[in-house]
Amino acid sequence: MTERYAVIGHPVAHSKSPWIHAEFARACGQDIEYTRIEAPEDGFAAAADAFRAAGGKGLNVTLPFKEEAFRYCGARVSARARAAGAANTLDFMEACSGDNTDGVGLVRDLAGNLGFALKGRRVLLIGAGGAARGVAGALLETGIALLVIANRTASKAAALAERFPGSRASGFAALDGEAFDLAINATSAGLAGEAPELPRGLLRKDLLAYDMVYGKDTPFLAAARAAGARACDGTGMLVEQAAESFHLWRGVRPDTAPVLARLRGR
């Protein structure tokens, strides 16, 4: 019997998740249906309830509902969802449970798809919102030498760093003179055609600049390339976090390489 899953968000029409999960299901021989749910900004719980009542087995959750999805699950959340204070994967097979696959998706893209060894590296995480919160813990678990969380409002960076022992906080101006191996833009500035106001010289040759926004050549990536840095968007993270969700639901881990290659047009 076909089991039903969906991605829920506002807006969600642009989401590539239905295509990605359809490809995973075809390759793994899984009989599923995966759709989109456009919920009103104040209607997440009602939409999730209706999906469950109709027999839905799981949801991927995107903006702006990840924190509400975490609360929706009550105490049945994974350690990584608890650390992030957000859930992007809900499982309804038994009681509702929540997980967060963003961090593992990012790490697998960096280490597996991009061949970037994280252990011992100096990492800059730009932004202090939900996207940064979702990946900070996973980055620290890889054995990086340093994680600096930087935000235009330094107090917000400090609040996030307190949640993740082993990291430290910074405002943008205070980064002047520092050097990193990896800079991750976890802000949504690129969606508005803007870039974080980083000090001159921070983007440089031998740096990997990674923007969690996918499918868009953001000003952050353009500035990184102009400075001689390697630049990559978040398409691989999108695919890898989806694969982790698929594994949680179906008990099968799909091969992500063919899906990622098609998304990148190769």
matplotlib code that plots the C-alpha trace (Angstrom):
import matplotlib.pyplot as plt

x = [0.0, 1.4, 2.5, 2.2, 4.7, 5.0, 7.0, 5.2, 6.1, 5.1, 5.8, 6.6, 5.8, 9.5, 10.5, 12.5, 11.8, 9.0, 11.2, 14.2, 12.1, 10.5, 14.0, 15.0, 11.9, 12.4, 16.0, 15.3, 12.1, 9.9, 6.2, 5.6, 3.8, 5.4, 3.6, 3.7, 1.5, 1.3, 0.1, -0.9, 1.6, -0.6, -1.8, 1.0, -0.6, -3.9, -2.3, -0.1, -3.1, -5.1, -2.3, -1.9, -5.6, -5.7, -3.0, 0.1, 3.3, 5.8, 6.6, 9.6, 9.3, 10.7, 10.5, 8.9, 7.7, 10.8, 10.6, 6.8, 7.3, 9.8, 7.1, 4.4, 6.3, 6.5, 9.1, 9.5, 12.4, 16.0, 19.1, 20.0, 16.5, 16.7, 20.1, 18.8, 15.4, 13.9, 12.7, 12.7, 11.6, 8.4, 7.6, 4.0, 4.4, 3.6, 3.3, 4.7, 8.4, 10.8, 14.4, 16.6, 18.7, 20.1, 23.4, 24.2, 23.2, 25.7, 28.5, 27.9, 27.9, 31.1, 33.0, 31.5, 30.5, 33.0, 35.9, 36.5, 38.0, 36.6, 38.8, 41.2, 39.8, 38.9, 35.2, 33.2, 29.5, 27.8, 24.4, 22.7, 19.2, 17.5, 19.7, 22.9, 21.4, 20.5, 24.1, 26.4, 26.2, 27.0, 30.0, 31.5, 31.1, 33.4, 36.5, 37.0, 39.7, 37.5, 33.9, 33.3, 29.6, 29.4, 26.4, 25.7, 24.2, 27.0, 24.6, 22.7, 25.9, 26.8, 23.4, 23.8, 27.4, 26.2, 24.0, 27.0, 30.0, 33.3, 32.2, 32.8, 30.9, 31.8, 30.4, 31.3, 33.8, 35.7, 36.5, 39.1, 42.5, 41.1, 41.7, 39.4, 39.4, 35.6, 33.0, 29.4, 26.7, 23.7, 21.8, 19.1, 20.8, 21.3, 17.6, 17.4, 20.4, 22.6, 25.7, 26.9, 29.1, 32.4, 35.8, 37.9, 40.4, 38.3, 37.3, 40.5, 42.3, 42.4, 39.0, 35.9, 32.9, 29.6, 26.1, 23.2, 20.9, 20.6, 20.0, 21.1, 24.4, 24.3, 26.4, 28.3, 29.4, 30.2, 32.4, 34.2, 35.0, 36.2, 38.6, 39.9, 38.0, 36.3, 32.5, 29.6, 25.8, 23.6, 22.2, 24.3, 23.0, 19.5, 19.9, 21.9, 19.4, 16.6, 18.4, 18.7, 15.0, 14.3, 16.4, 14.6, 11.3, 12.0, 15.1, 17.0, 19.7, 19.6, 22.6, 22.6, 25.2, 22.8, 20.2, 22.8, 24.3, 20.9, 20.2, 23.5, 22.8, 25.7]
y = [0.0, 3.4, 5.4, 9.2, 11.9, 15.6, 18.7, 21.5, 25.2, 28.7, 29.2, 25.7, 25.7, 26.0, 23.0, 20.3, 17.7, 15.9, 15.2, 14.2, 11.8, 10.3, 9.6, 8.0, 5.9, 4.7, 3.8, 2.0, 0.2, 2.0, 2.6, 6.1, 9.3, 12.6, 15.9, 19.6, 21.2, 25.0, 25.9, 29.4, 31.1, 30.4, 27.0, 24.5, 22.4, 22.2, 21.2, 18.6, 17.2, 16.9, 15.1, 12.6, 12.0, 11.2, 8.6, 10.6, 8.9, 11.7, 15.3, 17.3, 20.8, 24.0, 27.7, 29.1, 26.1, 24.2, 25.6, 25.1, 21.5, 21.0, 22.1, 20.0, 16.8, 17.5, 15.4, 12.9, 14.6, 13.5, 14.9, 16.8, 18.4, 19.3, 21.0, 23.0, 23.8, 22.9, 19.9, 19.4, 15.7, 14.4, 10.7, 9.6, 5.8, 5.5, 8.6, 11.8, 12.1, 14.8, 15.0, 17.5, 16.3, 19.7, 19.3, 15.8, 16.9, 19.8, 17.6, 14.8, 17.3, 18.9, 15.7, 13.3, 15.3, 18.2, 16.2, 18.7, 17.1, 18.9, 17.6, 20.3, 23.1, 26.6, 27.2, 30.5, 30.1, 33.3, 34.0, 33.2, 32.2, 28.8, 27.7, 28.2, 26.6, 23.5, 22.8, 24.1, 20.9, 18.7, 20.8, 20.6, 16.8, 16.5, 17.5, 21.0, 23.1, 26.2, 27.3, 31.0, 32.0, 35.5, 37.8, 41.4, 41.7, 40.2, 39.6, 37.1, 35.3, 35.2, 33.7, 30.9, 30.2, 29.6, 26.8, 25.1, 24.8, 24.8, 27.6, 31.3, 34.4, 37.4, 40.5, 41.0, 43.8, 41.8, 39.2, 41.6, 39.8, 36.3, 33.4, 30.4, 27.3, 27.2, 30.0, 29.0, 31.6, 30.5, 33.8, 34.4, 37.5, 35.8, 35.5, 39.3, 39.7, 40.8, 39.5, 39.6, 42.6, 40.8, 42.5, 42.9, 40.0, 37.4, 35.8, 34.6, 31.9, 28.5, 29.2, 27.1, 29.5, 27.7, 29.2, 27.2, 28.9, 26.5, 27.0, 30.6, 32.3, 34.6, 37.8, 35.9, 33.2, 35.8, 37.7, 34.5, 33.6, 37.1, 36.7, 33.4, 31.2, 28.0, 28.6, 26.2, 26.5, 24.4, 22.0, 19.1, 19.8, 19.8, 16.3, 14.9, 16.1, 14.6, 11.3, 11.2, 11.8, 9.1, 6.7, 7.6, 6.9, 3.9, 2.2, 2.5, 4.9, 6.1, 6.8, 10.6, 11.0, 10.5, 12.8, 15.5, 15.2, 15.7, 18.7, 20.3, 19.6, 17.2]
z = [0.0, -1.0, 2.0, 1.9, 2.9, 2.2, 2.6, 4.5, 4.4, 3.5, 0.6, -0.6, -4.4, -5.2, -3.2, -5.0, -2.2, -4.1, -7.1, -4.8, -2.8, -5.9, -7.3, -4.0, -3.9, -7.5, -6.9, -3.6, -4.7, -2.2, -2.8, -1.5, -2.6, -1.7, -2.2, -1.1, 1.6, 1.5, 5.0, 6.1, 8.5, 11.5, 10.3, 10.7, 13.5, 11.8, 8.5, 10.2, 12.1, 8.9, 7.1, 10.0, 10.2, 6.4, 7.0, 6.2, 7.5, 7.7, 6.9, 5.9, 7.4, 5.9, 6.6, 8.6, 10.6, 11.9, 15.5, 15.6, 14.4, 17.3, 19.8, 18.0, 18.8, 22.5, 24.3, 21.4, 19.6, 18.9, 20.6, 17.4, 17.1, 20.8, 20.4, 17.4, 19.0, 15.6, 13.7, 9.9, 9.8, 11.5, 11.7, 12.2, 12.0, 15.7, 17.9, 16.3, 16.7, 15.4, 14.2, 12.5, 9.5, 8.4, 10.3, 9.1, 5.6, 5.6, 7.0, 4.5, 1.6, 2.8, 3.5, 1.0, -2.1, -1.8, -0.4, 2.4, 5.5, 8.5, 11.3, 12.5, 10.3, 11.3, 10.5, 10.4, 10.6, 9.5, 11.0, 14.3, 13.3, 12.9, 9.9, 12.0, 15.0, 13.0, 11.9, 14.7, 16.7, 13.7, 12.8, 16.3, 16.3, 13.3, 15.3, 13.8, 15.5, 15.8, 15.3, 15.3, 15.1, 13.6, 13.3, 12.5, 15.9, 18.1, 21.1, 19.0, 18.1, 21.7, 22.6, 20.0, 21.1, 24.6, 23.3, 21.7, 24.1, 22.1, 19.8, 20.2, 19.1, 17.1, 15.4, 11.8, 12.4, 15.0, 12.3, 10.8, 10.5, 11.2, 8.8, 8.2, 6.1, 5.7, 5.8, 5.8, 5.1, 7.1, 6.6, 4.1, 2.7, -0.6, -1.2, -1.1, -3.4, -0.5, 1.2, 4.9, 5.5, 6.2, 6.6, 3.5, 3.1, 5.0, 1.7, 0.1, -1.8, -0.1, 1.6, 0.9, 0.9, 1.3, 1.1, 2.5, -0.1, -3.0, -6.7, -6.6, -7.3, -4.3, -3.8, -1.1, -3.6, -6.3, -3.8, -2.8, -6.4, -7.1, -4.1, -5.5, -3.0, -3.9, -3.8, -3.4, -2.9, -0.7, -3.3, -1.8, 1.7, 0.4, -1.1, 1.8, 4.5, 2.3, 2.2, 6.0, 6.3, 3.7, 5.8, 9.0, 7.4, 5.2, 6.8, 3.5, 2.7, -1.0, -3.1, -3.4, -6.2, -9.2, -7.8, -7.0, -10.4, -12.1, -10.0, -10.9, -14.5, -15.1]

ax = plt.figure().add_subplot(projection="3d")
ax.plot(x, y, z, "-o")
ax.set_aspect("equal")
plt.show()
